[in-house]
Amino acid sequence: MLLYQKFTLITTILSLIVPLLVIFVYFFINPLIGIPILGFFLADAVLISVKIIAIKLAGLLIVFCIKNTKVVGLALILCGIILILTIQLWGIPGFVLYIVSGIMALREKHH
């Protein structure tokens, strides 16, 4: 496993904890309360979480399915840009980590 692949895998695992927790709370704790109060507070968070999960899984799929490191590097940078454009403030850490992963993939000598 190459360094940019390890970095992307660690980034994806760490950044999926919070969105999955938000979705868990929304779908499993909210029905226990009986009143959809959490729906008022967590509706935007659930939408953001779904976007984060989709972008992170796409990035992970790109890293391990495409062998050309130049294409992977550009795709990771594009994932970071999509993340910052769609999620804005919440996407800054993922944006930075995807840019770093993309640069690492672009600098990789193996094709």
PLY file of the C-alpha trace (Angstrom):
ply
format ascii 1.0
element vertex 111
property float x
property float y
property float z
element edge 110
property int vertex1
property int vertex2
end_header
0.00 0.00 0.00
1.40 3.36 -1.05
1.73 6.33 1.29
-1.08 8.39 -0.28
-3.38 5.34 -0.05
-2.63 4.96 3.66
-3.16 8.66 4.24
-6.49 8.65 2.38
-7.65 5.54 4.24
-6.83 7.07 7.64
-8.47 10.36 6.60
-11.62 8.57 5.48
-11.91 6.45 8.60
-11.40 9.38 10.96
-13.73 11.70 9.08
-16.57 9.18 8.85
-16.95 8.88 12.62
-18.91 12.11 13.15
-21.27 11.82 10.12
-22.13 8.22 10.97
-22.75 9.23 14.59
-25.10 12.03 13.46
-27.05 9.64 11.25
-27.20 7.08 14.07
-28.56 9.65 16.51
-31.10 10.91 14.01
-32.48 7.54 12.94
-32.17 5.51 16.16
-32.43 7.96 19.05
-35.06 10.27 17.54
-37.75 7.54 17.30
-37.16 6.63 20.96
-38.07 10.15 22.02
-41.41 9.94 20.25
-41.51 13.60 19.26
-39.51 14.58 16.17
-37.70 17.35 18.02
-34.29 16.20 16.85
-35.53 16.52 13.27
-35.64 20.27 13.65
-32.09 20.43 14.92
-30.44 17.63 12.97
-32.04 17.89 9.53
-29.20 19.95 8.07
-26.62 17.85 9.87
-28.05 14.68 8.32
-27.88 16.18 4.82
-24.31 17.32 5.39
-23.43 13.88 6.78
-24.79 12.12 3.69
-22.76 14.42 1.44
-19.60 13.82 3.49
-20.07 10.05 3.40
-20.65 10.04 -0.38
-17.59 12.17 -1.13
-15.34 10.24 1.26
-16.39 6.86 -0.13
-15.89 8.12 -3.68
-12.38 9.26 -2.75
-11.61 5.91 -1.16
-12.91 4.05 -4.22
-10.80 6.24 -6.50
-7.64 5.63 -4.48
-7.89 1.85 -4.50
-9.43 1.21 -7.93
-7.43 3.49 -10.23
-3.78 2.58 -10.76
-2.57 5.76 -12.51
-1.28 7.99 -9.70
-1.62 11.20 -11.73
-5.32 10.56 -12.29
-5.75 9.62 -8.64
-3.99 12.77 -7.49
-6.16 15.02 -9.64
-9.30 13.14 -8.57
-8.41 13.55 -4.88
-7.84 17.27 -5.34
-11.19 17.44 -7.14
-12.85 15.57 -4.24
-11.40 18.14 -1.86
-12.74 21.00 -3.98
-16.18 19.38 -4.20
-16.13 18.86 -0.44
-15.33 22.50 0.33
-17.91 23.77 -2.21
-20.78 21.61 -0.99
-20.16 21.55 2.75
-18.29 24.86 3.17
-17.06 25.40 6.75
-17.51 21.75 7.77
-15.44 20.63 4.79
-12.24 22.53 5.57
-10.40 19.67 7.36
-11.36 17.17 4.65
-10.43 19.68 1.96
-6.94 20.13 3.39
-6.41 16.39 3.83
-7.62 15.61 0.31
-5.32 18.26 -1.15
-2.38 16.74 0.77
-3.34 13.22 -0.41
-3.69 14.45 -3.98
-0.27 16.12 -3.91
1.25 12.97 -2.42
-0.30 10.91 -5.23
0.92 13.35 -7.89
4.46 13.14 -6.50
4.39 9.32 -6.39
6.78 7.74 -8.92
4.78 4.53 -9.51
2.25 4.57 -12.39
0 1
1 2
2 3
3 4
4 5
5 6
6 7
7 8
8 9
9 10
10 11
11 12
12 13
13 14
14 15
15 16
16 17
17 18
18 19
19 20
20 21
21 22
22 23
23 24
24 25
25 26
26 27
27 28
28 29
29 30
30 31
31 32
32 33
33 34
34 35
35 36
36 37
37 38
38 39
39 40
40 41
41 42
42 43
43 44
44 45
45 46
46 47
47 48
48 49
49 50
50 51
51 52
52 53
53 54
54 55
55 56
56 57
57 58
58 59
59 60
60 61
61 62
62 63
63 64
64 65
65 66
66 67
67 68
68 69
69 70
70 71
71 72
72 73
73 74
74 75
75 76
76 77
77 78
78 79
79 80
80 81
81 82
82 83
83 84
84 85
85 86
86 87
87 88
88 89
89 90
90 91
91 92
92 93
93 94
94 95
95 96
96 97
97 98
98 99
99 100
100 101
101 102
102 103
103 104
104 105
105 106
106 107
107 108
108 109
109 110
